[in-house]
Amino acid sequence: MKQVFLLLFISVAGIAAAQPGGTSGYTRGGAEATMKFTKILFEEPFIFSKGSLNIPGDKGNNKPAVLEALAESDKVIQEYGAKITEFLNSKPTAVIIKNSFNKVTSKAHGLQYAIQKAAEGYNEWRTLSSVSFLQELYLYQAFLAGAMRVYPEAISLQEKYDEATAAIKVYGSREDYMAKMEKNQQDYAKNMRLKKAVFNDASLEASAKKQYEAAWAVDKVTVVKVNITSSWVIEKNLLDIPLHKEVEVNFAIKKADGSCAFAAGYMRSVYEGGGRYSAASLIMPGAPQTAPCENLTK
């Protein structure tokens, strides 16, 4: 039994000595510190939880807001690299490093999906905030670069890193990527039209116009035409009692700078009982989508 125990001890010590950045020694404090590092670096890597872009929907085409979010994400990338350095300088327990390798490779598998989403965003999306798909590739690149410092002999990580780098090069720069979003929107706008009216209601249309202009008062928009583009849809509860009814409305818009746009929203009336509904309120008004002015009358 003593001989078996000695062989096992020698085996574990040999594995530890062979690992990059590790030592053959094993202490409880050192092991706990290593586990804390591997959790935030590899098991639940903060580079993704903190580094992914967080841009509110109403600021999706606000370039300063998008650039600010990118700058914050880049800071997280730098923070991650510094934390990798701190980890290696702490002389981490080698056996624990070895056991964490499967967490690294598991996360690295997500790169392929990120590459696919970046391509879809580039070809199909139209808001500047869609640059988040490209930034995700930068996060993967930094994650893999850090992992390669901890596992320098892992050829699979080098291959994934090269794959991320090649995918990034496809798009030139983040400015180029955002320029493509603007072009996608311009191409989309060329075919934008006001939906045809399903029915007319002068009072409802006037109310929709007034409420939309108030909702976007900061942009000083003027609604030049409203079309009611659906029939009333009644929402009921489980007892078949009406809750509210709503219709879709489309807006043709003139902006203060002379450009034109389209937008959409819904007019909702809440059921008050006795067959009566409240005055309609505008809900979910979409932002003005710039389009050629000649399209307003087509």
N, C-alpha and C positions, 0 to 999 in steps of 0.2 A: 504493500500500500504506500509506504514512504517513497519507494522508487517511482510509482505512478504519479504521485503528487509532485515530485521533483521534476519529472518530465513535463508535466502540464505547466509548471511554473516557468521552466526554461522556454517552453513554446510561446507562452504569452509575452514573456520578456523579449523574446526574439522578434515577435510581430511588432511590439511597441518600438523597439529600436530601429526597425526598418521603415517606420512611417515618417513622412516629411514633417518637420517642425516639432516632432515629438521627442520624448526621452524615454528611456527604459524604465524610469522610476514611476511609481504609481502612488499618489496620495489621495485621500478622500477629498480634501479641499481642492486639489488640482483637478480632480475628476468632475467635481460639482461646477467649478468655474468653466471647464471645457464644455460641459453639457449646456450651460447657460448661453455660451457663445454659439454653439452649433444650433441651438433652438432658434435664435434670432437671425442667424446667417443662412441656415440651410433648411431647417424644419418648417419654420414660419418666417421666411426671409422678409425683413422689413423693407427691403428695397422695392418690393412690389406693393405692399400695403400702404407705405408712405409715399412711394414714388409715382404711382399711377396718377394721371391728371384728374383733378377734381374741378370741373368747370360747370357752374350752374347753367341750366338750359337756356335761360334768357341772355346769357353772355356767350353763347356758342359761336357767334360771329363777331364778337368784340375782340379785335386783335390784341389790344393792350392786355386784356384779361387772359387771353390764351398765352401770350408771351410770358406773362407773370407766372402762370401755372407751369410753363416749361422751365422757367428759371428755378422754381421751387423743386421741381422734379430733379433737375441737374444737381441741386444741392444734396439731395438724398443719395444720388449716385456717388458723389464725392464722400459723403458720410459713410456709405457702405465700404468703399475702398479703404478708408481710414480704419474702420472697424475690423476689416480683414487683417490689416497690419497689426493692430492692437492684439488681435487673436493670436497671430503667429509669434509675436514678441512675448506672449504670456507662457510660452513653452507648453502648449496644450498636451493633454494625455493622448498618446497616439492610438491606443486601442479604441477610444471613443470616437476619434476622428475617423478611423476605419469603419466603424459601425454606422457613421452618418453618411457614408458615401451614397447609399441607396436613396437617401432623401434628396441629394443633389441631382442624381440622374433622373429621379422621378419628376422633379421640378423642371429639369432641362427638356423633358419630353413636351412641355407646353409651348416650346419655341415654334414648333411647326404650325400650331393653331394661330399663334401671334403673327407669323409670316403670312398666313392665309388671310387674316383679318386686315392686315396692312394693305394687301393687294386689293381686297374688296373695297376698303375705304378709299383708296386712291382712285379706283375706277368708278365708284358708285356714290360715295357720300359727298355732301355739299356744304357742310359747315366747317369753319376753321378749327373747331374743337376736335374734329376727326383726326387731327394730327396726333391725337392720343394713341392711335394705332401704331404710328411710326415710333413714338416715344417708348412704347412697350418693347420694341426691338432693342432700343438703347438700354433699357432696364435689363433685358436678358443678356445683352452683350456684357454689361458690367457685372452681372451675377456670375456669368461663366468665367470672366476674367478673374474674379475673386476666387472662385472655386478652383481654378487652375493653379493659383498660388498655393492653395492648401493641398491639392492633389496633382502635382506637376507631372506625374507619370501617366495620368489618365488620358489616353489618346482620344477617347470618346468625347471628353470635354473640349479638347482642342478642335475636334471636328464640328461640334455644335457652335463653338465660338466663331469659327470661320464661316459657318452657315449664317449666323446672325449678322456678321460683318458684311457678307456678300448681299444679304437682303437689304441692309441699310443703304448700301451703295446704289442700289437700283433706283432710289428716289432722290438722289442728289443731296438735298439738305431738307431740313424741316421747313424752311421758307419756300423751297420748291414744292414741297408736299402741300403746303397751305395754298400756294398759287394754283395748284391743280384743283383744290376744293373750290376756289373762286371760279375757275373755268367750268367746272362741273355745274355750278349754280347758274352761270351765264348760259350754258347750253340748255339746261333745263328750263330756264326762264323764257327762252325763245319760243317754246311751245306752250307756255302758260296761257290759259284763257279763263274767263269768267264762266263758271258752270251755268247751264241754262236753268231758268226759273221753273219750278214745278207748279207754283201758284203765286198769285200776287196778293199782298196785303199792305196797303200804303202806310197804315199806322204802325204795323210791326216793322216794316222796312225803315221807317223814320226813327223808330226807337233803337233799332240795331245800329244805324248810322251814328246817332248821338252817343250811344254807349261805347262804340268802338273808338270814335274820335277822342272820347274822354280817357279811355284806357291807354291810348298812345299819344296823349297830349304833349308829352315831352318831345316827341318827334314832329309835332305840328302837322299831322296828316289830315287830309280832307277826303272823306269818302264821297266818291262821285256817283256810285251806283251800288245798290244792294240787290242781290238775287236770293230768293228763298229756294234752296236747291234740294229740299226733301219734303215729304209729307210729315205731318205731326206723328211722332212716335210716343206712345204712352207707356210709362214704366209703372208697374203695379207691384204690390207686396204679395206675400204668400196667401193672403185672404182675398186676393183679387181686387183690392182697393187701390185706386190710382195714387201714385206718389207725386208724379210730375209728368209733363209732356214737353217735348223739345223738337225743334227743327234745325237743320243745318242752314247757315247763311254764308254767302260769299260776298266779298267786298272788292270793288275796283277803287284804287286809291291814287291820289296825287300827293306827292311829298312837297315839303317846303322848298326843297332845292330844285324842284321842277321835274324830278324823276317820277316814275310811276311804279305801282306795285299791286299785288293781289294778296288777299288774306282770307281766312275762313274762321268760323266760330259756330256756336250754337246758341239759340235763344230758348231759354227754359222757363216754363210756367209751373209753379208749385200748386198742387191740388189743395184747395181750401175747404172742401166738403160741399155737399149739396149741388154737385155738378159744376161748381165754380172753380176757376183757376186764377192765380195771381197774375199781375202784369209780368210780361216776359223779361227776363234778365239775361244779359250776354254772359256766356260761360266759355272758358277755354279759347279766348281770342288769340289766334296765331299772329306771330310777328309779320309785318309787311314783307313780302317777297318781291324784290325788285324785278321788273319785267319791262320790255319795250313798251313805250306809251301807245304805239299803234295797236297793241294787243288788247287794250281796254275796250275797244269798240268792235273787236272781232267776235 
